[in-house]
Amino acid sequence: MSFLIVRPASAPEAYRIAAETFADLCKAVTGTRPGIVTDEAARSALPGDPSLSFALIGNDDVNCLTAALLSEHGENGLPIRIGTDDYCVRSSSLCGVPVLVLAGGRGRSAIYAVYRYFEKIVGCRWFWDGDRIPKRNALPLEQIDFTEQSRFSYRGTRYFAHRGLHRFQAEHWSAEDWKKEIDWLLKKRLNLFLLRIGIDDLFQKAFPDAVDYPDKDEKLAEAGDGFDDRSLFWDLRFRGELRKTILSYARDRDLMHPEDCGTTTHWYSRTPKQFLEKMCPSLLSQPDGTNYAEATGLVWDIREKRNLDLYFHLTETHIREYGDPGLFHTIGLAERAFSADRNENLRLKLLTYRLLCRRLREEYPRSKLLLASWDLWMFYSPDEVRELLRTLDPEQTILLDYTSDSARESNFTAWNVEGNFPWIFGIFHAYEPSNEIRGNYPVLSERLARIKRDPMCKGMVFWPELSHGDPFMTEFFASNAWELSDAPLERQLSDFCASRYPEKDAQAMFSLWQTVLRLAPLNSWSKYERVTPWAETDVFCRAPYVLRFDGEAEPLYDEYLRPLSELLPELPAALRGLLPYLESEDDFTRRDAFDLARTLLSRVLNGCLLSIENGYAAVRDGKAEQDRVRTLMKQTLALCEQYARLLESHPDYSLAETLDGLRAVAPVGKHFPVTLKKNCDNLYCRSNIAECARELYLPELQQLFACVEASLHPGEKCRPDGWDALLSFCEQNRLAFEKAPLSPFVCRNDLAATLRSAADTVEILLL
């Protein structure tokens, strides 16, 4: 039987893409790529060869053959709503010709229909790092009939501006990386994404007479230190073209990308110094020592119309160059305090939102505004959030609460949004350093049950400070964003393992995942109400800077150590159980085995360090013997060495591999290797990076433990002797690390020996 794909002759680009996608997937499954014709050409050929069959792309409002088919069968239409993400896949016939209809309410949902057919009927599986494509002699085309609608209108992801390892940091991605990512969004039936990876050349395009293109080989004039050093790796013109490519690719596929508007100045979108010197916007002052208090980080005072006009000129330029004015996004005056008087500060922030809403209503009256929750979660009390929402128009504004999985008092459960104001549920999931498995499923399960009952919840987003850190959370989010599952977490995890791993490995990987998910919430991004982010990330990456050794252990430590100690007897077997999968020939299995091992070891390392701190205090108080603390320090160093070896065994965690990848895309600025290290080795961004583990974390722990050892005896001092010398060593070592060249990635370690040694070390730990 010959097979043709029929696309609409006159329809948005997404329908042509749906047809091409069907043809490509058919070839991947069967080895044969069918031809593609327009509906007009196919109609003129009917009735045709009896051995012919069609796949019709599009509903009857775009495809005349779909309209003819419905008329022939006496149907008024397909059960999908025009303009929505509904889709229908159905076997039928037209003039005696077998037909498979793949219809959507709009362009992107026609693409959803194609991917869903290949997933549900053919057996394909989609993951961020690749697909599982079965082989068949022919595609199933008979006895197919399903229609699907999403629970939510908005389903999306954010890509953030931190730099580091290629896998986790979207700013490093090439055009091909982005095309693969956008295709994945469509495979998972998502419809919204947001690039917060810097503003590229927007100032140069908006104010060409005031702001020049910088030289990529020089440090930006407005660059700070650490993650504030936004010096370029690729030429800014190239980045602008890359952004255009990304957003054009997404727009052709009918995806939504909100336009940033209003007070967009932030650490990743600083005001160029040239702009400040030539345009002289008046600035909202902040107290010294507060966030972004430098002139380049200060917000322009939009109480003055000229400054509001300047900000909106940036937004209008982005729309002209890259975007679409249907949906907007604002962070307000995020992470900032402008006055010690809380009421005065609140008045300014509320006025800012009102000014932005008024401007949007005047210039883009049919648009919607996504109001980000970060500042509300961080600086507002629940009463203050409720006051804000009372001033906003629910027809214009949607609360984008991407901190819905927070333990802090100020979250959606206290804001009176449920049933009262349109809002979007968001999983923040992880700070920038937290690039392993983190899901706090006990909190998520309870809160997702709440939103099932709330018709005012309009969407679900995944909004971490990094990408692709947690493979199960990615799938959990995408699945529930389409339709909230009634299945228990264990069933969802089992389905994930069955679809992602070879059949022979799926059950064993499921058991290993079960163990890890019991540990994952210990370092959730906001598990605890009154602690800093350091306690919610990895302590061993910054131990000399965050461990106190003053005898005042936080209650958090008991909450962390108690459940960890209960699970500890199971962990050696889990580590040994990962051995065959760390060297698997299947890339998905191997990558996930590394993620599971990293998570297990990082939780144990954190527990070791908290136990050492507690033990030191107990020795000082005469309540414990020194030998136990000495033994634990020795075991911790051994475990950190084994962890470094693990990271050195996979290219995902290699900074050198990331830098080589950047150079393969476009020329990289000569000073950028130092900038990249600064972006990674500052205290906020330290994470599971192989070079940092070897050159920073291990030497720092060695010096820290030498400092502790030298004063490990009963006494009155609050901190070990030599603390200033320790911090001086750490600083000098960090500077030396930044100056030294990166060695090319080569896996030299014996993984089996490394993991067996780690399991043996964990087996004898007494936390």
Helices and strands as residue ranges (DSSP letters): E 2-7, H 13-30, E 35-38, H 39-44, E 52-57, H 64-72, E 87-94, E 97-104, H 107-117, I 118-122, E 125-127, E 130-132, E 145-148, E 154-160, G 170-172, H 175-187, E 192-196, H 202-206, G 226-228, H 236-252, E 259-260, H 273-279, G 295-297, H 305-321, E 327-330, H 342-363, E 368-372, H 374-379, H 382-390, E 397-401, G 412-414, E 423-427, H 441-452, E 457-462, H 471-482, H 489-500, H 503-519, G 520-523, G 533-536, G 539-541, H 543-546, H 555-567, G 568-570, H 571-577, H 579-582, H 587-620, H 626-647, G 651-653, H 655-665, H 672-681, H 690-692, I 693-697, H 698-710, H 723-739, H 751-763
